Structure formats: structure tokens, C-alpha cells
Amino acid sequence: MTAALVAAGLGIVPGTAHAADPVPVAAGVAEAIAKASTSEGFHSPADRTIRTTLPGAATANGKATSKTAAPQTAQTAVDALNAGANPALAVDVSGTSYTAHGIELTTLITSADFALGVVVDWGDGKTDTVTAQGNAELHHSHTYDKSGEYQVKVTVTDTANGVQAANGGAFLTPGSDFTPHTPTRLLDTRNGTGAPAVKVAGQGSARVKVAGNAAVPAGVTAVALNVTVTETVDSGYVTAWPGAGYERPGTSNLNYTAGRSVPNLVIVPVGEDGYVELYNGGPAPVDLIADVTGYFTRASAGGYTSMTPARFVDTREGVGTSRGPLAPRSAFATRIGGLQGVPQGITAVALNVTVTEPQGPGHLTAYSGDGPVPTASNLNFVPGQTVANAVIVPVAADGTIKVFNGSWMPAHVVVDVVGYYSKESKAAFLPFTPFRTLDTREEAYGWPGGRFRAREYITQGFTPDAATGVKAYVLNTTVTETGGTGYLSVAPSAYPLPA
């Protein structure tokens, strides 16, 4: 029996995490997510309130009052006139969010003791209307359909005094939408692409220019990179993070051993300077390669729809393409849009691509069905090796993608669809600082200790109360110290989380 360290694999997993016959793990994952998330929003203080007199308001003693006001008694009418049209009326508005498209609005009203009408205009054509009396604190929640900037306005109306007060601000949704990008190489330390042609030293790092490079626009919030480590002479790991101004997380994005080339898809926030950084956590120098496959911006583009993983291609059985291994230096096309619940008109697709039974070393590249073969690769392999990797790939107008076998020998290919991007999809990406939720090597995270037994499930709850509406999570999962061959699956479950 052999022990092996298998590269961490990224998965975009639907946001339900329960399993049959489960082993429960740490409570508190949800709290950690809420803590790691960054709230965003605006605050417009009361001194920015804009007061106006209602149309048709009459005046008495130079004070405005409404002709339509109907005080219950003559005395209250006199009080209203003498109140100076509620001179203290003001509105303080704060909006914040811990979710991709949600806003939590707090309105503080300063007013004399009069009945008030309150209208919240969310800036997307939708409004909420409530009433209040005098000083009040109001709370509202709203979810936008798309990413973007919205003008939020709260209007408070005192009909009795013929006066209105309004305040608000611009709210930019924290979530980012995805734009697919033809796989393009941004970094290759072997030949000097994007950095000097020299290996990245042990415990050293390489900076990768993203914004303004290879047609990636300025202002990107995150990027999808296929990161590959190669020319390794020792064991180690690679961590991607925004770089300057950010603390490097204590997690890894891929792990490697001596003599192996290991790829993994990484979704990483981009620093304010437009760069990301790749850290070599091993003791010896390595070469690093980074290919961009898409990017995220806070403008409305393609949202994400998660789905139960579905097999679209298996060359061993003739599913999705002809039966038999993919010939060397050739590609097959397969249709994704319009099949197995995936709609037509999608812009990109999230895949799990696996090579198995390869007869020689090589690589696989997934790309749009109407594009040329890019120079970038999605996974690398050696003879007899089974390797899987997450892939986000643009989809052609006819709903097709292609997979190219870059080896000089045939290999079998398996393609599973885990989700898709489209203009109609509503889920947006919201990054937070990576943190570890489980490590079976340690008696921590609620784990009792010991290896994860064969044919067993782990149950893990994620969604915090402050982040309702979560559709999926981006996870990096690693298996290590294996005692035999097998596979690891991460998926939602129909069973409840144990108490």
C-alpha cells in the first residue's frame, strides 16, 4: 500500500452540505464564514437630509402646513401650525451587506410626534412602503437580481405639516459577475512569460499581472486561473492570494511531490494594484504557470447557476462523443447547452475534467467549441495516471465545447458538468479570506481524530444567518496519506445536519 499526496482540487459545490450516515464536523463553520466575509455599503448621515414642502401646502405664520391635513381637534391644528412644519424632521440612512446581492438598510428618523409615511426606493424599480410615528428606527432587507450600482433613497412624508425629508446613497452590490476568457497564459517562469525566466525559490513567490493584461480590464475583483507547478524536486504546496496589502492565508491551492507537474483551478481576488501572488511553500525552487480562463467584475455580466453534477462525456462508454480513447493531438466537440437541464445561451460552464488510462505523458485543454486550441492546459498527466481538475471554459454560441489531447498517445476523458454561467443566472461571486474548515490529521474542527474511513461521509454546515440565499461554495479539497486508490466527492445531501 502506498501513501500519496493528491493536489488540492477546487470545486464549486451547491450550498447544501448534509449526508447520509454522516460524521459531523465543526460547528462554527458558519460563524467563521460570517467573520471572514467583508461587509460593504454606505452611510448618509442626517445632516444630508433634503427637506421639501409638499405641493399644495398652505402657510400660517410663515410655517407650511398641508391643506389636506385633518387634525382631530382645533387645538391639534394650532399645534401643527406652531410646530414649524416639524423642523427636526431628518433621515439617517445606512446600507450594508454580507451577501452578493443583498442589502440590509437601517433608517433612523428624527421627528416630532406625528404620523409619517416612509417609502424606500431600492433603485431597481422596486419600493417598500411603511408607516412610522415620530422618532423611529426602521430595518429593511432587499435582494437585487443583478450585480451593479443602485441609488437607494428613503423618503419620509409628514402630511400633517406638509413637509417631506429624503436621504440615501449609492449602493454597489458586493457580488461579482463572471466573464469568460479564452484560456491565455499570463505566467510561465520556464520561458519568462510574465516574470523572469527563473524558478520560484522555496518560500518565495511570483507576482502575476492580471488587470490590464491579455485584455483583462482594470477593476477586476477576482480571476479564475489554472495554476500549474512543474519541474519539482521536492514536496510542497502553492498558495494564491491578492498579494501586496493582504496577509497570505494559511491554506494551500495545490500540493505537489517531487517530479510531478500538478495543475489546479484557482479563483482568487485581485489586489488593488491589479496583481495576484503565487507562493511556493516548498523548500526547493519550482516553475509556475498561470493561465487565465475568466474574471469577475462588479458590473452585471454572467451569473452562476449550480446544479447536481451530471456526466456529459465518458470516452470509455461512448457518452457525449465516440467510444474509445481520444487520439493523440486531436480534439472532440461535445454539446453542453440545451442538454441535461443546462439551458441554451450559456456563456461558460464549470466542469470537472478527468483523464484516465493515458498511454503516455501529456495534457488536456478544454476550450470553446468555436475557438482554436489555446496554448494553455487544464491538466497534466503521466502514463497510467488518473487526474481530475476543475475547469471553467467559455461555451460557443451553439452550446459546444472542445477537449484537446495534447499527448502523443491516446487517453480516455471524462467530463462532468457542475454548473454554468449565463446572463439569466443570478448567483454572483463573493470572496472572503480563505480558512480551513476540516483537517482529519488534527483533532480540531470538531473532528475526533484519525483517518477518514472508506465509504464514509462527512457532514458540514456552512451558511451563516447573515448570508442567506447562498447557492454554492468554492472549496479547495485535498486528500493525503492515502492507503489505496479511490476518489473523493463533495456534494449536497438531502439529509439534515445532525444536531
Buried (B, 14 or more C-beta within 10 A) or exposed (E): EEEEBBBBBBBBBBBBBBBEEBBBBBEEBBEBBBEBBEEBBBEBEBEBBEBBBBEEBEEEEEBBBBEEBEBEEEEBBEBBBEBBBBEEBBBBBBBBBBBBBBBBBBBBBBBBEBEBBBBBBBBBEEEBEEEBEBEBEBEBEBBBEBBBEBEBBBBBBBBBBBBBBBBBBEBBBBBBBBBBBBBBBBBBBBEEBBBEEEBBBBEBBBBBBBBEBBEBEEEBBBBBBBBBBBBBBBBBBBBBBBBEEBEBBEBBBBBBBEEBBBBBBBBBBBBEBBBBBBBBBBEBBBBBBBBBBBBBBBBBBBBBBBBEBBBBBBBEEEBBBEEEBBBBEEBBBBBBBEBEEBBBEBBBBBBBBBBBBBBBBBBBBBBBBBBEEBEBBBBBBBEEBBBBBBBBBBBBEEBBBBBBBBBEBBBBBBBBBBBBBBEEBBBBBBBBBBEBBBEBEEEEBBBEEEEBEEEEBBBBBBBBEBBEEBBBBBBBBBBBEBEEEEEEEBBBBEBEBEE
